[in-house]
Amino acid sequence: MALLCETVTGATMRELLAARDAATAGGMVELRLDGIRDLDVAAALHGRQMPAVVTCRASWEGGRFDGSEDEQRAILHRALEAGAEFVDVEWRAGFDDVIAHDPSRVVVSFHDFTGTPAGLDDRVAAMRRTGAGTIKVAYAAHRLCDTLPLRAIGGQGQAVVVGMGEPGVPSRLLASRYGSRWTFAGNAVAPGQMPAARMRDVFRFASIGPSTRLFGVVSRTAMHSLSPVMHNAAFAAAGIDAAYVPLSTDDFADFLAYADAMGFEGASVTIPFKLDALRAAAVQTPLAAAVGAANTLRRRVDGTWDATNTDVDGFLAPLEPLFPKGLAGVRVAVLGAGGSARAVVAALASRGARVAVHARRIEQAAEVAAAFGASPAALPPAPGSWDLLVNCTPLGGANRRHESPMAGAPIDGRAVYDLTYGDGDSALVADARRAGRVVLDGLPMLIAQAERQFQWWTGQRPEPGIMQAAALNALGRTATTTEATA
């Protein structure tokens, strides 16, 4: 099992020691001595409560130490003499004397912040020839599959391997599956790094082992998703040995190749990959086929995928308290014509609503509308044309919270249902509140569809309320009446 090493730093010794003593979520601590103005190596190590890796990273390797090589060498020697469990030496520095001091306590490291380095195997072989007890290889991952060569390095033993950046996050969370001796956590000291407490509490890092079942959320913005919070809480409550991680990618084929290599059993799929997920499946549930989009994949015994759609039921559940007499005859303006919109239109049509699909590309709106007997229309909807407005566009999402698909247009219907969610109100929800409309954001739907995903994957329902509580806690929110019914 890989250990969790929390990276701490500061501008002064006082800041470093305070950060060191506050680092209690992992089993190791990395003391970054580069950049400390009043450095005292012995004091940095004295009184520590857990094993320490001492690093004095040179500026040419992405660190903050800009002194001479002799000064850097002296710092590393003092750390070994003061009893540091490990010291980190840049491979390209050539500090053979530091390695010879005590090879078992030296980590020889290599970093590439631009991407996967050429000649990686030759570099690794050269690093191992130094005689250091551990090698560390860290490079920027632009795709999920960029991290796969790290598994071979870790599999050879006595290595720490890290894929940096958002696509590399699974290599941190699943460090034991990469053969890494430890991985690093902290406050974004390196690209893709996350707080140790989050790795421990949300992702249950310490419990991820060789037999842990793997699931994840596939998205371009996976790091902003609440799905890991909800699913990992549900797995823990059910006593299921499973981990759910963010899978950030711009290419669905990248996810498929990565999932095959790592043995993922299931995945939640978000915009813009829901049509890709449907096409990738060997078997589609009738609902997914009818909708023409899938938001959930499940591994089959033969290694292929089943696909289903939990968005339909997840979307309808929060509407029941708002429309207790049903949706028959209700005029609904659906904004957007992607995979989420298809599920929403299918759900509304199944309940007898009068649906208009609004999109900037009228031909795309017409394609979705035709599949479900709806009407195509341009954006924005005409005043007085709707009772319920549903936002299925990316506007208002994690990276576009202040953008609205109704910017400048009157919000004069009865209710607004924005499928985005996040910290505070989206621009659309805020405008709707000011206009005195009933509002609903995407969180209740997210919870409801996630509960159905969990059941489809595991064959059992999640503990009642566990996903809602986890999501609300992550957002610092309390349950509204509508959310309490999800």
C-alpha positions as CSV (number, residue, x, y, z in Angstrom):
1,M,0.0,0.0,0.0
2,A,1.3,3.4,-0.9
3,L,1.9,6.0,1.8
4,L,0.5,9.5,1.6
5,C,3.2,12.2,1.9
6,E,2.0,15.7,2.7
7,T,4.1,18.5,1.1
8,V,4.7,21.6,3.3
9,T,6.7,24.7,2.6
10,G,6.9,28.4,3.6
11,A,8.8,31.6,3.4
12,T,10.3,31.3,6.9
13,M,11.2,28.6,9.4
14,R,8.2,29.6,11.5
15,E,5.8,29.1,8.6
16,L,7.5,25.8,7.6
17,L,7.3,24.4,11.2
18,A,3.7,25.4,11.6
19,A,2.8,23.7,8.3
20,R,4.8,20.6,9.3
21,D,3.1,20.2,12.6
22,A,-0.3,20.8,11.0
23,A,0.3,18.0,8.5
24,T,-1.4,15.1,10.2
25,A,-3.6,13.6,7.4
26,G,-0.8,11.5,5.8
27,G,1.9,9.1,7.0
28,M,4.8,11.1,5.8
29,V,5.8,14.7,5.3
30,E,7.9,16.4,2.6
31,L,9.8,19.4,3.9
32,R,10.4,21.7,1.0
33,L,13.4,23.7,2.2
34,D,13.9,25.6,-1.0
35,G,12.7,29.2,-0.6
36,I,13.1,29.3,3.2
37,R,14.8,32.7,4.0
38,D,16.1,31.8,7.5
39,L,16.8,28.1,6.8
40,D,17.8,25.8,9.7
41,V,18.0,22.2,8.5
42,A,18.3,20.6,11.9
43,A,15.4,22.7,13.3
44,A,13.2,21.6,10.3
45,L,13.7,18.0,11.4
46,H,13.7,18.3,15.1
47,G,10.5,17.4,16.8
48,R,8.8,16.0,13.7
49,Q,6.0,13.5,14.4
50,M,6.3,11.4,11.3
51,P,8.9,10.3,8.7
52,A,10.2,13.1,6.5
53,V,11.5,13.6,3.0
54,V,13.7,16.6,2.8
55,T,13.7,18.4,-0.6
56,C,15.6,21.5,-1.7
57,R,14.4,21.8,-5.2
58,A,16.6,23.8,-7.6
59,S,14.9,26.5,-9.7
60,W,16.0,24.7,-12.9
61,E,13.9,21.7,-11.8
62,G,10.8,23.7,-10.9
63,G,11.8,24.6,-7.3
64,R,12.6,27.9,-5.5
65,F,16.3,27.3,-4.6
66,D,18.5,29.7,-6.5
67,G,21.7,29.3,-4.6
68,S,24.9,27.5,-5.7
69,E,25.3,23.8,-6.2
70,D,27.7,23.7,-3.3
71,E,25.1,25.3,-1.0
72,Q,22.4,22.9,-2.2
73,R,24.7,19.9,-1.6
74,A,25.5,21.1,1.9
75,I,21.8,21.4,2.8
76,L,21.2,17.8,1.7
77,H,24.2,16.5,3.6
78,R,23.0,18.3,6.7
79,A,19.6,16.8,6.4
80,L,21.1,13.3,6.2
81,E,23.3,14.0,9.2
82,A,20.3,15.3,11.1
83,G,18.5,12.0,10.6
84,A,16.1,12.7,7.7
85,E,14.4,9.5,6.6
86,F,14.9,10.5,3.0
87,V,16.4,13.3,1.0
88,D,15.4,14.2,-2.6
89,V,18.3,14.7,-5.1
90,E,17.7,15.8,-8.6
91,W,19.1,13.2,-11.0
92,R,20.5,15.9,-13.3
93,A,22.4,17.5,-10.4
94,G,24.8,14.6,-10.3
95,F,25.3,14.7,-6.5
96,D,27.0,11.3,-6.3
97,D,28.5,12.2,-2.9
98,V,25.1,12.8,-1.4
99,I,23.9,9.4,-2.7
100,A,27.0,7.7,-1.4
101,H,26.4,9.2,2.1
102,D,23.5,6.7,2.6
103,P,22.0,5.3,-0.7
104,S,19.0,3.8,1.1
105,R,17.8,7.2,2.3
106,V,18.2,9.0,-1.0
107,V,15.5,9.6,-3.6
108,V,16.8,10.5,-7.0
109,S,14.2,12.5,-8.9
110,F,13.4,13.7,-12.3
111,H,10.6,16.2,-13.3
112,D,9.3,17.3,-16.6
113,F,6.6,20.0,-16.4
114,T,5.9,19.9,-20.2
115,G,4.9,16.4,-20.9
116,T,6.1,12.8,-21.2
117,P,9.9,12.9,-21.7
118,A,11.5,11.3,-24.7
119,G,13.7,8.3,-23.9
120,L,11.9,7.6,-20.6
121,D,13.1,4.0,-20.2
122,D,16.7,5.1,-20.7
123,R,16.3,7.9,-18.1
124,V,14.9,5.5,-15.6
125,A,17.7,2.9,-16.2
126,A,20.3,5.7,-15.7
127,M,18.5,6.8,-12.5
128,R,18.6,3.3,-11.1
129,R,22.3,3.0,-11.9
130,T,23.0,5.8,-9.4
131,G,22.5,3.3,-6.6
132,A,19.9,5.4,-4.8
133,G,17.4,3.5,-2.8
134,T,14.4,5.1,-4.5
135,I,13.8,6.9,-7.8
136,K,11.1,9.4,-8.4
137,V,9.7,10.2,-11.8
138,A,7.1,12.9,-12.3
139,Y,5.9,14.5,-15.5
140,A,3.0,16.4,-16.9
141,A,0.1,14.2,-18.2
142,H,-2.0,15.7,-20.9
143,R,-4.1,12.6,-21.3
144,L,-5.1,9.8,-18.9
145,C,-3.1,7.3,-20.9
146,D,0.1,9.4,-20.5
147,T,0.3,8.0,-17.0
148,L,0.3,4.4,-18.0
149,P,4.2,4.2,-18.5
150,L,4.5,5.1,-14.8
151,R,2.9,1.8,-13.9
152,A,5.8,-0.1,-15.5
153,I,8.3,2.1,-13.6
154,G,6.5,1.5,-10.3
155,G,6.2,-2.1,-11.0
156,Q,9.9,-2.5,-10.9
157,G,9.9,-1.5,-7.3
158,Q,11.5,1.2,-5.1
159,A,10.0,4.0,-7.1
160,V,7.7,7.0,-6.6
161,V,5.8,7.9,-9.8
162,V,3.5,10.9,-10.4
163,G,1.5,12.1,-13.3
164,M,1.2,15.9,-12.9
165,G,-1.8,18.0,-13.9
166,E,-5.5,17.1,-13.9
167,P,-5.3,14.1,-16.2
168,G,-2.6,12.8,-13.8
169,V,-4.7,12.9,-10.7
170,P,-5.6,9.2,-10.9
171,S,-1.9,8.3,-10.6
172,R,-1.9,10.2,-7.2
173,L,-5.2,8.7,-5.9
174,L,-4.4,5.2,-7.2
175,A,-0.7,5.3,-6.3
176,S,-0.8,1.7,-5.0
177,R,-2.0,0.5,-8.3
178,Y,0.9,2.3,-10.0
179,G,3.4,0.6,-7.7
180,S,4.4,3.9,-6.1
181,R,6.0,3.8,-2.6
182,W,4.2,7.0,-1.8
183,T,2.5,9.9,-3.4
184,F,2.2,13.6,-2.6
185,A,-0.6,15.8,-1.3
186,G,-0.7,19.4,-0.4
187,N,-2.0,22.8,-1.3
188,A,-1.2,22.7,-5.1
189,V,2.6,22.9,-4.5
190,A,2.8,20.9,-7.8
191,P,0.2,20.7,-10.6
192,G,-2.7,18.4,-9.8
193,Q,-1.8,18.1,-6.1
194,M,-4.7,18.2,-3.7
195,P,-5.0,18.5,0.1
196,A,-4.1,15.4,2.1
197,A,-7.3,15.6,4.1
198,R,-9.3,15.4,0.8
199,M,-7.4,12.4,-0.4
200,R,-7.9,10.7,3.0
201,D,-11.5,11.6,3.7
202,V,-13.2,11.9,0.3
203,F,-11.1,9.4,-1.7
204,R,-10.2,7.0,1.2
205,F,-6.7,6.9,-0.1
206,A,-5.4,4.5,2.6
207,S,-7.9,1.8,1.7
208,I,-7.2,1.6,-2.0
209,G,-5.4,-1.7,-2.7
210,P,-4.9,-4.3,-5.4
211,S,-8.5,-5.7,-5.1
212,T,-10.3,-2.3,-4.9
213,R,-12.9,-1.9,-7.5
214,L,-12.5,1.2,-9.7
215,F,-15.1,3.7,-10.9
216,G,-14.9,7.3,-12.1
217,V,-16.4,10.4,-13.7
218,V,-15.4,11.1,-17.3
219,S,-15.4,14.8,-18.1
220,R,-13.3,17.7,-19.3
221,T,-14.0,19.3,-15.9
222,A,-13.9,16.2,-13.7
223,M,-12.0,17.9,-11.0
224,H,-15.0,20.1,-10.3
225,S,-17.5,17.2,-10.1
226,L,-19.3,16.4,-6.9
227,S,-19.7,12.8,-8.0
228,P,-16.6,11.5,-6.3
229,V,-17.8,13.0,-3.0
230,M,-21.2,11.2,-3.3
231,H,-20.1,7.8,-4.6
232,N,-17.1,7.4,-2.3
233,A,-19.4,8.2,0.7
234,A,-21.9,5.7,-0.5
235,F,-19.3,3.0,-1.1
236,A,-17.9,3.6,2.5
237,A,-21.4,3.4,4.0
238,A,-22.1,0.2,2.2
239,G,-18.8,-1.4,3.2
240,I,-17.8,-1.8,-0.5
241,D,-14.1,-1.9,-1.4
242,A,-14.3,0.6,-4.2
243,A,-12.8,3.9,-5.3
244,Y,-14.4,6.6,-7.5
245,V,-11.9,9.1,-9.0
246,P,-12.0,12.1,-11.4
247,L,-11.0,11.2,-15.0
248,S,-10.2,14.4,-16.8
249,T,-9.8,14.1,-20.5
250,D,-10.6,15.8,-23.8
251,D,-10.9,12.6,-25.7
252,F,-13.3,9.7,-24.9
253,A,-11.1,7.2,-26.7
254,D,-8.4,8.2,-24.1
255,F,-10.8,7.2,-21.3
256,L,-11.7,3.9,-22.9
257,A,-8.0,2.9,-23.4
258,Y,-7.2,4.0,-19.8
259,A,-10.2,2.2,-18.3
260,D,-9.2,-1.0,-20.1
261,A,-5.6,-0.8,-18.9
262,M,-6.6,0.0,-15.3
263,G,-9.6,-2.3,-15.0
264,F,-12.3,0.2,-14.3
265,E,-15.7,-1.4,-13.7
266,G,-17.9,1.6,-14.3
267,A,-18.0,5.3,-15.1
268,S,-20.3,8.3,-14.9
269,V,-20.2,10.2,-18.2
270,T,-20.9,13.9,-18.5
271,I,-21.0,16.6,-21.2
272,P,-19.7,16.3,-23.9
273,F,-19.2,12.5,-24.0
274,K,-22.8,11.1,-23.6
275,L,-23.2,10.2,-27.2
276,D,-19.7,8.7,-27.3
277,A,-20.6,6.5,-24.3
278,L,-23.7,5.2,-26.1
279,R,-21.7,4.4,-29.2
280,A,-18.9,2.7,-27.2
281,A,-21.3,0.2,-25.5
282,A,-21.8,-3.3,-26.7
283,V,-25.2,-3.4,-25.0
284,Q,-27.5,-0.4,-24.5
285,T,-30.5,-0.4,-22.1
286,P,-33.8,0.4,-23.9
287,L,-33.9,3.7,-22.1
288,A,-30.4,4.8,-23.2
289,A,-31.2,3.7,-26.8
290,A,-34.4,5.6,-26.8
291,V,-32.8,8.8,-25.4
292,G,-29.8,8.4,-27.8
293,A,-27.3,9.2,-25.0
294,A,-25.8,7.4,-22.1
295,N,-24.5,8.8,-18.8
296,T,-23.4,5.5,-17.2
297,L,-21.2,2.7,-18.2
298,R,-20.7,-0.7,-16.6
299,R,-18.1,-3.3,-17.5
300,R,-19.3,-6.6,-18.8
301,V,-17.7,-10.0,-18.1
302,D,-16.2,-10.1,-21.6
303,G,-14.6,-6.6,-21.0
304,T,-17.0,-4.6,-23.1
305,W,-19.4,-2.1,-21.8
306,D,-23.1,-1.8,-20.9
307,A,-24.7,1.6,-21.2
308,T,-27.7,3.1,-19.5
309,N,-29.1,6.6,-18.8
310,T,-30.0,7.6,-15.2
311,D,-30.5,11.2,-16.2
312,V,-34.2,10.7,-17.1
313,D,-35.4,9.5,-13.7
314,G,-32.9,11.8,-12.0
315,F,-34.3,14.8,-13.8
316,L,-37.9,14.0,-13.1
317,A,-37.6,13.3,-9.4
318,P,-37.0,16.9,-8.2
319,L,-39.9,18.2,-10.3
320,E,-42.5,16.2,-8.6
321,P,-42.9,18.6,-5.6
322,L,-43.1,21.6,-8.0
323,F,-45.7,20.0,-10.3
324,P,-47.8,17.8,-8.0
325,K,-50.5,17.4,-10.7
326,G,-48.0,16.2,-13.2
327,L,-46.3,17.7,-16.3
328,A,-49.0,17.0,-18.8
329,G,-49.7,20.2,-20.9
330,V,-46.9,22.2,-19.2
331,R,-45.0,24.3,-21.7
332,V,-41.3,23.6,-21.3
333,A,-38.4,25.4,-23.0
334,V,-35.3,23.2,-23.0
335,L,-32.1,25.2,-23.7
336,G,-29.4,23.1,-25.4
337,A,-29.4,20.1,-27.7
338,G,-26.6,17.9,-26.4
339,G,-26.7,14.6,-24.6
340,S,-28.3,16.0,-21.4
341,A,-30.9,17.8,-23.4
342,R,-31.9,14.6,-25.1
343,A,-32.5,12.9,-21.8
344,V,-34.5,15.9,-20.5
345,V,-36.7,16.1,-23.6
346,A,-37.3,12.3,-23.5
347,A,-38.3,12.6,-19.8
348,L,-40.6,15.5,-20.4
349,A,-42.2,14.0,-23.5
350,S,-42.9,10.8,-21.5
351,R,-45.0,12.9,-19.1
352,G,-47.0,14.7,-21.7
353,A,-45.3,18.1,-21.5
354,R,-45.3,20.5,-24.5
355,V,-41.6,20.8,-25.2
356,A,-39.7,23.2,-27.3
357,V,-35.9,22.7,-27.9
358,H,-33.9,25.9,-28.1
359,A,-30.4,26.0,-29.5
360,R,-28.1,28.4,-31.3
361,R,-27.9,25.9,-34.1
362,I,-31.5,25.4,-35.1
363,E,-30.7,22.2,-37.1
364,Q,-29.3,20.6,-33.9
365,A,-32.5,21.6,-32.0
366,A,-34.6,20.2,-34.8
367,E,-32.7,16.8,-34.7
368,V,-33.4,16.4,-30.9
369,A,-36.9,17.7,-31.2
370,A,-37.8,15.3,-34.0
371,A,-36.8,12.3,-32.0
372,F,-39.3,13.0,-29.3
373,G,-42.1,14.9,-30.9
374,A,-41.0,18.3,-29.6
375,S,-40.6,21.6,-31.5
376,P,-37.3,23.2,-32.5
377,A,-36.7,26.9,-31.8
378,A,-34.0,29.5,-31.5
379,L,-32.4,30.9,-28.4
380,P,-33.6,32.6,-26.3
381,P,-37.2,31.6,-25.9
382,A,-39.8,34.2,-26.8
383,P,-41.4,36.0,-23.9
384,G,-44.6,34.3,-22.5
385,S,-43.8,31.0,-24.3
386,W,-42.9,28.8,-21.4
387,D,-44.0,27.7,-17.9
388,L,-40.8,25.8,-17.1
389,L,-37.4,26.6,-18.5
390,V,-34.6,24.0,-18.3
391,N,-31.0,24.9,-18.9
392,C,-29.0,22.0,-20.4
393,T,-26.2,24.2,-21.8
394,P,-22.7,24.4,-20.3
395,L,-23.4,28.1,-19.3
396,G,-23.5,28.3,-15.6
397,G,-21.3,25.3,-15.1
398,A,-18.0,25.0,-13.2
399,N,-15.9,27.2,-15.5
400,R,-18.7,29.4,-16.7
401,R,-20.7,30.2,-13.5
402,H,-21.3,33.8,-14.4
403,E,-22.6,33.2,-17.9
404,S,-26.3,32.7,-18.7
405,P,-28.1,31.3,-21.8
406,M,-30.9,33.9,-21.0
407,A,-28.6,36.9,-20.7
408,G,-30.7,40.0,-21.5
409,A,-33.9,38.0,-22.1
410,P,-37.0,38.2,-19.8
411,I,-37.5,35.4,-17.3
412,D,-41.3,35.4,-17.2
413,G,-42.4,31.8,-16.8
414,R,-43.3,29.9,-13.6
415,A,-40.1,28.0,-12.8
416,V,-36.4,27.7,-13.8
417,Y,-34.5,24.4,-13.6
418,D,-30.8,25.0,-14.2
419,L,-29.0,21.6,-14.5
420,T,-25.7,23.2,-13.5
421,Y,-24.6,23.4,-9.9
422,G,-21.8,24.8,-7.8
423,D,-20.8,27.4,-5.2
424,G,-23.6,29.9,-5.0
425,D,-26.2,30.6,-7.7
426,S,-25.5,30.5,-11.3
427,A,-26.2,33.7,-13.3
428,L,-29.4,32.1,-14.6
429,V,-30.7,31.1,-11.1
430,A,-29.7,34.5,-9.6
431,D,-31.7,36.3,-12.4
432,A,-34.7,34.0,-11.9
433,R,-34.7,34.6,-8.2
434,R,-34.7,38.3,-8.8
435,A,-37.6,37.9,-11.2
436,G,-39.6,36.1,-8.5
437,R,-39.6,32.7,-10.2
438,V,-39.4,29.2,-8.5
439,V,-35.8,28.0,-9.0
440,L,-34.1,24.6,-8.9
441,D,-30.5,24.0,-9.7
442,G,-28.8,20.8,-10.8
443,L,-27.9,19.4,-7.4
444,P,-31.1,17.4,-6.7
445,M,-30.9,15.8,-10.2
446,L,-27.2,15.0,-9.7
447,I,-28.0,13.2,-6.4
448,A,-31.0,11.4,-7.8
449,Q,-29.2,10.1,-10.9
450,A,-26.1,9.1,-8.9
451,E,-28.2,7.0,-6.6
452,R,-29.5,5.1,-9.6
453,Q,-26.0,4.7,-10.9
454,F,-24.8,3.2,-7.7
455,Q,-27.6,0.7,-7.7
456,W,-26.9,-0.3,-11.3
457,W,-23.3,-0.9,-10.5
458,T,-23.6,-2.7,-7.2
459,G,-27.1,-4.2,-7.2
460,Q,-28.0,-2.4,-4.0
461,R,-29.4,1.0,-3.1
462,P,-27.1,3.5,-1.4
463,E,-27.8,4.2,2.3
464,P,-30.8,6.7,2.3
465,G,-29.6,10.3,2.3
466,I,-25.9,9.5,2.3
467,M,-25.2,11.0,-1.2
468,Q,-27.3,14.1,-0.5
469,A,-25.5,14.7,2.8
470,A,-22.1,14.3,1.2
471,A,-22.9,16.7,-1.6
472,L,-24.4,19.3,0.6
473,N,-21.5,19.1,3.0
474,A,-19.0,19.6,0.2
475,L,-20.9,22.7,-1.0
476,G,-21.5,24.0,2.5
477,R,-25.2,24.0,1.9
478,T,-28.2,22.8,3.9
479,A,-31.1,20.8,2.3
480,T,-34.0,22.7,0.8
481,T,-37.4,21.2,0.7
482,T,-36.9,20.1,-2.9
483,E,-33.5,18.6,-2.2
484,A,-34.9,16.7,0.8
485,T,-37.2,14.8,-1.6
486,A,-34.5,13.8,-4.1
